[in-house]
Amino acid sequence: MLIPRDISWLSFNGRVLQEANDPTVPLQQRIRFLGIFSNNLDEFFRVRVATLKRMSDLRAKRKKLNIDIDVNAQEILDEIQMIVLRQQNEFERIWKNIIQELKQHKVYIKNEKQLTKPQQQFVREFFESQVRNYVIPLMIETLPSLPYIRDKSIYLGVVMRKKSTAYQDQYALIEVPVKSIGRFVQLPSSGDEKNIILLEDIIRFNLPRIFPYFDFELFEAWLFKVTKDAELEIDHDLSTSFVEKMAKGIKNRRKGKPVRFVYDKEMDNGLLQYLIGRLGLTKKSAIIPGGRIHNFRHFMDFPNVLPATQARKPAFTHPLLKDTLRVTDVILQRDVMLHFPYHSFDSLIDLLREAAMDAAVERIQITAYRLASSSRVIHALINAARNGKSVEVMLELKARFDEEANLEWKSVLEEEGIRVLLGVPNMKVHAKLCVITRRENKKRQLYGFVSTGNLNESSARVYADHCLLTSSPVIMRDALHLFEYLEKWQRGMMPLRRCKTLLVSPVSMRTDIARMIEQEIKTARSGKKAKIIIKLNSLSDPSLIKLLNKAASNGVELHLIIRGIYCARFPISKKALPPHAISIVDEYLEHARVLVFYNKGKERVFISSADWMVRNLDYRIEAAVEIFDPTIRKEMLSMLDIQLADNVKARLLNDRLDNQYAKNDSKHSIRSQVLIADFLQRVSLRTRKKLTRKSVV
């Protein structure tokens, strides 16, 4: 019996909440973790809870379900509601403590009733000059239906009344224009105090100025937000193109059903019941009372008003690429592994820029899943096209919540004459690959990279990923096979089956992984050392979990580093070796996927784009690459050893999902992300010294 994936995911978000509660974490970061927790929960309701609701509705109608694990969706929804309410209470407790700590730093978050006279004047003037034009109040009682409620917005529900009677109360809605103005406004302050007011409280203060034409004397307003089903419904009209269907699906997403209603628990009961009724919510809906503030995701950008703390060391250039005229020349000679965010993402941009200008480069093929809003990757590819190169970009239009941005990138790329591939029906292309074809003196050279992370210079500053830069002929030939399939998928999967080095979903990755696990089991049965290390974002695939159980039962040493979803249960027995399973949640998001098989002492190390989930292994195009360079392989194993020894930010993963911090026999604090940064700096220094000695010789 597996742990339900959604319950396991909530346990992961609980680890994020732990970071917000950790007094050793700088206060600014703790506030940011509250924002991350809130943003994570929003997406969870938009996607997973919405899916469970649809499953529950289908089950209620006695329709046959085709799902990976036969579960009662309503039971899971009920458990989710209970866990979320508990976490919401913990969230409120942590936030109250943080407010007190902010006061110790003379940072005050003021509401509309706490303003001094100069601050009141400032708020009036700020409202008139900056806010009024964006405020459109809606008298909802006079409207035949509730107006469109935006999914990511916050709203003020307003009650207007007279002192003499309650019979003439009226309700109104105001969308808080955060996107146009921002959530936080710094108020005039005296001395070394710093006073901040939220945008909704500026609106609250000015309610009499917003409704001057009504004969009301009392105004009250409470914040709420609605989370909607984010499923993208794609119609099957054969007369429309896939791009048109995607555009229509994005437009129709706004009509998604509400799956969560979060409101200020102090809200007027009449207004609350009115909103619940007009939104079509029922007792089975996730109706969650909260505090005065909602959409805490904005707090990821809380104003920088706190004393500076010692920052992490900045990203640095990989030693093999530092002070070189061209990244390309190094890659054509040897493999290089970039570890983000420790290594600079600029090296990857430089590789693409060099290809754009290199007269010998004929073609660039690359996959793109999530791109930065002002992508230097795209700019480099556009320059390549302008310089006469053939450029092909596999742009995944189905990347959740990036669909609209990727549609825009498609237009930009095609305007520059770049060929845009749109993937495969009913599959997402999640592999992170690039192949650059260079021809000099009639000799063809292939080089490029295989990565665990997105080609996004913004997220590369906080996502921990690996990117292998290589000119290995066998790896690059396999990458070409993958692009051949993406160009001509209608002809079948034979190009993917030609891959000899890359493990590729959906044709070979699952079977190859299973084969390597079975080999470790066979070795353990013969009485020899057998060991597997798996680092993933999510582990939920039933058949591979079953194989891991078999491995543990046969004495295979298992080490699991799983950041998020962890559905595995390992029965306790005398013969089985209990796995060492941890999750690391720290300042950087552990996003890399790494697989290690002991292989009788000749370790095989892979980096991969794929988690161990049914969708990744059977319904996506994914790629894993083996690390052949012995120096890089040793480096990767050292980094994994550091993470497995973490006793500061690692939590134990178990059936109880209690997120207990990992302890070990070390007398020292081992915070893996800090130690990995130090380790890579030392590696860099040693490498630079070796290179210097070689150049002197």
N, C-alpha and C positions, 0 to 999 in steps of 0.2 A: 504494500500500500504506500503510495507516494504522498508527500506533503503537497496539498493543493498549491499550484504556482502563485495564485493571487494572495493567499495567506502568507506564503513565503516572501513575496514582494513587499508586503506591508511590514514584515520583519526587517527587511533591508531599509525601508524608509524610517523605521524605528532607530536604526543605527545612525542615520543622518540626524535624527532628533537628538540622539546621544551626544553628537558633536556640538550641537547648539547648547547643550547642558554642561559641557566639559569646561570647568574653570581654568584649565591650562591652555585652552584655545583663546587667542586674542579676541576681544569683545567684538570688533568689527567683523571678524570671520564667523563668530557665533550668530550674529544677526544674519549674515549671509546664509548660514546653514538653515536658519528658519525659513528664509526665502526659497532655498533649494527644496526643503521638505514640502513647502506649500505648492511649488511648481510641479514637483513629482506627483503629488496627490491629485492635482488638477488633471494631469495627463492620465493617471491611473483611472480616474472616473470617466474621462472622455473615451477611453479605449476599452479597458478591461471590464469595468463595471457595466458599461453600455453593452458589451458583448454578452456578459452573463445575464443581463436583463433580457436580451433577445433570446438567449438560450432558454431562460426560464419561461418566457412567453410561448416559445415553440413547444416546450415540454407540457405546458398547461393545455395546449391545444392538441396534445397527443400526436405530435408530428415526430417523425423519426429524426434523431440527431446523428450527425457524423462528426464526432469529436474524438480527440486522442485519448482522453481519460474519461470514463463514464462517471460523471459527477452530478449531484443534484445542485443545479445552479442556484436555486433559491436558498438552500442551506448555506452555501458559500456567501451569498449576498447578505444573509442575516449575520454571519460571522464577521464579514467585512464591516458592517454597520457597527457592531459591538467594538471591534478593534479600533476603528476610526474615531469613535466617540472617546475611547480611552486615550488615544494619542492626542486628540484635540484638547482634552483636559490637561495633559502633560505639556502640550504646546503653550497653553495659556499660563500655566504655572511658570514655565521657563521664561516666557515673555515678561511676566511681572517682575521676575528677578532681574532680568536684563535692564528693565526700566530703572530699577533701583541702582544698578551698577552704572548706568549712564549718568544718573544724578551725581554719583561720586566723582565723575569726570566733568561735572557742571554742564552736562548735555541734557536738555529738557525737551520732551515732545509735548507740546501744548495743544489743548483743544480750544474750541471757540469760546469757552467760558472762562478760560484762564489767562486771557490776554491783558496786558497793561494798556493804558490809553494810547501811548505811541504805537504799540503793536496793533491795536484796533484800527487806528488810522491807516497804518501800513496795509492791513488786510483789506480795508475798504478800497484803497487806491489800487492795490494789486488786482483785486477782483475786477474793478472797472477797466483797467488797462490790459490785463492778461487773460481773464477768465470769462467774462460775461459773454463774449461773442461765441464761445464754445458751449455754453449752457443752454439747452433746449428743454424746458420743463414740459411734461406731458400730463394733462389732466385725465388720468386713466379711467375715471368713472364715466366720463362722457364718450369714451371710445367704444365702438362695438366689440373690439377684441383687444387683448393686451398687445402693445406694440412689440416689434422684434427686440428680443433681449440678446445682446451680444454675449458670446461665450466667455471671452477673456476680460470682460469689462466688469466694473463694480458700479452699483447703482445706489442712490439714496431714495428710499421710500419716504415720502413726506406726508405728514398729517398736518392739515391746517384747520384751526378751530377758533371759535369765539369764546370769550370768557363767560358769556351769559348763557350759552346753551351748547350741548354736545350733539344735537340733532342735525346740525348743519356742517359737520366735519366733512372735509374733502381730502381725497388722496391724489398725490402726484408722484411722478417718477422723474429723476434727473440722472442721466448717465454722467459719471465723473470723468472728465476729459483728460485722463492720465496720459494717453498716447500723445496728445498735442502739447501738454504743458509739463508733465512730470508729476510725480507723486509728492515730492518733498519740497518745501519752501522754507528757506532760512529767514527767521524773523530778526528785526532789530534787537540787539542784546546789549546789556551793560557789562563792563568789565571783561572778564575772561569767560563769561557764560556763552553758551551757544544754544539758541532756542530754534526749534523746528516745528512747523505745523504741516499737517497733511492737507492735501488739496481738498478733500471732502469736507474738512472742518472750515476751510475758507468759504466754501459754498454754504455750509450750515450757518455761519455767522451772517452771511448776506441774504438769507432766505427772505426777509421782509423786502429787500430791494429787488428780488427776483419776481415776487408776486405782489407788486404794488397796486394792481387793479382790482384786487379782491378785498373785501371788507373783513379780513381776518386779523386777529390780534396775537394768536399763539401759533408758533411753528415748531415742529419737532421732526427730526429726520434720523433714520437708521440705515446702516449700510447692509447690503446683501449682494450675493452673486449667484449666478446659475451656471452649472456645468452641463454641457450638452453632449449627446452621442456624436463622436467624431468620425464614425464610419463613413467612408466615401462610397456612395452608391454609384456604380458605373452601369449605365444602361447597355442594352445589347442591340441597339439599333444599328443594323449593318450599313445604313446609309451615312453614318457619321464616323469620322476618324477617331483614333484613340485619343489624340490631343483634344479634340472637341468634347469627347466623353469626359476626359479629366477636368476640363474647364467647367463643364456643366456640373460634374460631381462636386467640385470645390464650391461652386455657387449654391448648390442644394444643401451643402453641409450645414449652412446656417439654419436650415429647417429641422435639424436634429432634435430629438426629444430630450427634455431635461432629465438628467440622471442624478443630479444633486442640487440641493438648495441650501445654501449656507447663509445664516442671518444673525444679526445682533440679537442675543437672547433678551435684551431689554426692549425689543420692538413692540409697539402698540399691537395688542392681540387682534383688534379688528383689522388692521392693515395686514398683519401676518396671515390671517385666515383668508382674507381677500386675495392676496398674492398666491397662496397655495392653491386656491380654487381656480383662479384664472390661468395658472400655469399647468393645470391638469395633473397635479401631484396627488399621490394616494398614500395610504399608510405604509405601503411597501417601498415608497420612494425614500431616497437618502435625504432626509430633512435634518440638518445638523445645526443646532444652536451654537453660537460662538461668541467671541468678544466683540468689541467695538470696531476692530480693524479686520478687514479681509483682504484677499489678494496679496498675501505676504510675499509673493514672488517678486514684487517690486523692491522688497527689502534686500534683495541681492545687490541692489544699487544704492544702498543707504549712503547718505552724504558722508564724505570723508572728514569727519569733525573730531575724531578721537585721536589721542596721541599716537604718533607713529610707533609701530612695533617692528622688531627686527624681521625684515622681509626674507623670503627664500632667496637663495642665490639665483641670479638671472641665468637664463638659458645661454649656453656657450656653443661655439662652433666645434664640431667634431674635430679632434686633433689631426686626423688624416686630411681634412678638408680646409684646415686653417692655413692661411698664407699661400694657398695654391692659386695659380692663375685660373684654372678651370676645374670644377668639380668633375666634369666629364672625363678628363684625363685620368683621374684617380679611379673612377668607377670602371673604366675600360681595363684597368690593371688588376683590381681586387674588389672584393665585396666590402661594403661599409654598412654598419647597422646604426641607424639613428634612433635614439631613445628620447621621445618627447614626454614631458616638456623640458627635460634636462638639456637636451641638445636643441639648437636653434632650428626652427622650421625654414629659415632663410636658405639653408643648403638645398632643400627640395625645390624651392622657387628658383634658385640659381641654376640648378640642373635643367629646368624647363626653359629658362631664359637663354641659356647657352645653346640649347637645341634650336630655339627660335632663330638664333643668329648664325648658327653653324651652316656654312654653305654645303657641307657634305650630308647633312641630315635631310632625308626625304620625307619621313612620315612620323607622326606622333599619334599614338592610340592610348586612350586613358579612360578610366571609369570615374564617374563623379556621383556621389550619393548626397552628401550635405556639404554645401559650399559656404564660405564666408560671405557676408552681405556685400563687401567690396573685395571680391576675390582676386588676389594677385595670381593665382593659378590660372584663372580665366584670362586675365590680361596677358599672361605669357603665351597662352595658346592662341589668342587673337594676333599677337605679334608674329607668331610662327606662321599663321595663315597668311598674313600680309606679306611675309617674306617668301611666300611661294611654297611652303610646306603643305603636304597633305595632312590634315588634322581630323581625327575622328574622336568624338566624345560620346561615351555611353552615359547618358544622363538619365538617372532613375527618377521618373516622374512620380513614382508611387512611394517615395520616401516620406513617411508620415509627418505631417505638419510642414514639410518643405515642398509640397506639391506646387503651390503657387509660385514660390521663388524659383523653382526649377523650370517651370513653364516660361517664366520671364527670361531665365538664362538661355533657354532654347532659342528664343527669338533673337537674343543678342548674338549668339554663336552663329546662327544660320545667316544673319545679316552680313557676317564677316566671311561667308563662304565655307564655314566649318560644317562637316557632316555630323549630324547628331543622330545617334542610335537611341532608340526608345525602349530597348529591352524586349522581354519575352512575355507574352500573355500569361496571366496567372502566376507569374514569378517576379520576385524582386532581384535585381542585380546588386548584390551587396559586397562582391569582391572588390578589393582595392588594388588596382594594377595600372601599370604604365609600361608601354613598349615604345622605344624610340629606334627607328631604323636609320642607320647611317651607312653610306656607301662611299668608300674612298679607294682609289686605284682598283676599281671593279670588285672590291672585296666588301661584302655586306657584314656590318656589325650590328648586333642587337644589344641594347642595354635599357635599363629602366628601374622599376622598383615594384615590390610587393609589400603591402602595409596592413596593419591591423586597424588603422584609424582612418577617419575621413580626411580628404584633402582640404582642410579648413584651418587656415592659419590662426583664426580666433580661438577655436576649441583646442588647438594644439598647445596653447599656453596653459591649459588646465587639465587636459585629458592625457593620461599616461598610456602611450602607445609605442609600438616598434615599427620601423620601416626599413626594409632591406633594400639597399641600392646595389644593383648587381648587373654584370654583363655575362653571367653564366649562360652559355649557349643552350643548355638543356632547360633551364628555368624559363628563359625568354622564348624558346620555341613553344613551350607549353602555354605561355601567356598568349602567344600568337594564335594558338589553337582556340583559346577561349574567345578571343576577339573574332575569329572566323565564325564561331558559333553565334555570337551576338549579331553579326552581320547577316547570317544566313540560317537563322534558327528554324525556319520553315522546313529545312532539309533534314532535320533530326539532330541527335546529340552525338553523332560520330566524332566531330572535332574534339569534344570534351573527352571522349573515350581514348583519344590518341595521347592524352597527357600522361607522361611517364614519371614526372617528378612532382608536379603540383597535385595535391589532393583537392578534388573539385566536387562541390555539390552541384546537382543531386546525383552524380553518376558514380563517384568513387570514394568520397570522403568518409561516409558512414562505414562502408565495408572495409576500407583500409584501416580506420581507427579500430574497428572491431577485431580485425586480424592482428593488430599490434597488441591489443589487450590480451587476446587469446594466447599470443606468444609469451607474454609475461606470465600468464597463468601456467602454461606448460613448463616454463623455467622454474617457477616456484614449486610445482609438483615434483620436479626432479631434485628438489632440495637445495637449489642454488638461489642466489639473491635475485629478487625481482622487484621492480619499483616503477611507479608511475607518478608523475607530477602533472596536474592539470590546473591551469589558470584560465578562468572564464568570467564573463559577466553573468551568465545564466546556465544552470544545469537542471534541465527538466525532461530530457528525452528518456522515455521509459525503457527502451531496449538497451541503451548504453548504461543507464543506471543499474539495470539488471546485471549487465556484464561486470560493472564495477563491484557489485555485491559478490558476484562469483569470484572475482579477483581477490577481494578481501578475505573471503571464506577459504581460499586456497593459499593464503599467506603472502599475497603480493602487498608490498608496502605502498600505501596510497597517501598522497599529499594533495589536498584540494584547496585552491585559493579561488573562492567564488564570491564576486562582489555583491551580486544581486540575488536573483531567484535561485533557490537551492531546494529541490524537491526530493533529494535522496534520503532514504532511511537505510541504516545498516544494522541488521539484526545482530545482537550480541551473542557470541558463542565462544567456546574455549579455543576452537581452531582458528577463528577469524581474527585477523589483525584489524583493530579499530582504525579507521582512517583519521589522519590529522587534517581536519577541515576547518578553514578559517575564512573570514571576510575582512578585508582591510578598507576602512572608510577614513579618509584623511583629506587634506587640503586639495590634492589632485584626485581626479576621478580615475580609478583603476579600470581602464578600458581594454587593455591588451588581452589577447588570447594566446596562450603558450602551452604546448604539449611536449612532455618529455617521457620517453620510454627507455628504461635502463638498458635493454637490448644486450644482456650479458656483459655489461661494462663498456660497450661501445654506444654510448647514449645517442639516441636520435632526438633532435630538438626541432620543433616546428613552431612557426608563428602563423596565426590564422585570423581570418575575418569572421569566422563562424562561431557562435555559441553552440552548446549541445542542447538544441531544442529541435523539435520535429520540423518547425518551419524553416530553420536554417539548413538542416541536413537534407530535407526532401523537397522543399518548395522555394528555394532560393539558389542563385548562382553565387557560390562562395569559393574561396581559394585559400589553401594552406600551403606554405612553402617550407621545405626542410633547410636547416642551416648547416651548410657543409664546411664553412670556414672554421677551423678548430679554435682560433682565437675568439671569434664571435660566440661560438658555442660555449666556450668556457666562461665568457663574460655573462651570457644569458643565465647559465647555471648558478653563477655567483649571485646575480641579482635575485633569482628565485630563492636561494638559500637565505639571503637577508630577509626577504619577505616572510618566509616560513618561520623565521626566528622572531618576528615582530611581537613584542609584549607591551606595546603602548597603544597602537591603533587597530590591532587584530582582535576580532571577536570570534568565539567558537561557534561553529555551526552544528546544530543538533536537532533532534526531534522536538525539543521544547521551545525552540525559537526564542530563547530568553536573552540572547545577545550578551552573554557573559564575556568579559575581556579575557583574552588568552594570557596565561602565565607560563613561564618556563624557568629553568634552573639558572638562567643568566643572572649575574649580580648587577648587570648594567641595563639601563633602559635602551631598548632597541626599537626605534621608530623608523620603519623601513624606508619611507620616502626621503627622510633626511639622510640616512646612511647611504642610500643608493646615490643621492646627489654627491656625497663625499666620495663614494667609491668611483663614480665616473670621472670626477675631477682628478682623482689619483691616477686612474687609467690614462686620462688625457695627458697628465704631466709626464708619466713614464713614456708614453708614445712619443711626445714631443722631444724628450731627451734622446730616444733612440733615433728619431729622424734627424736630429741635430748632429749626432755622432756620425751617421751615415753620410750626411752632406759634407762634413769636415773631411772624412776619409776620401 
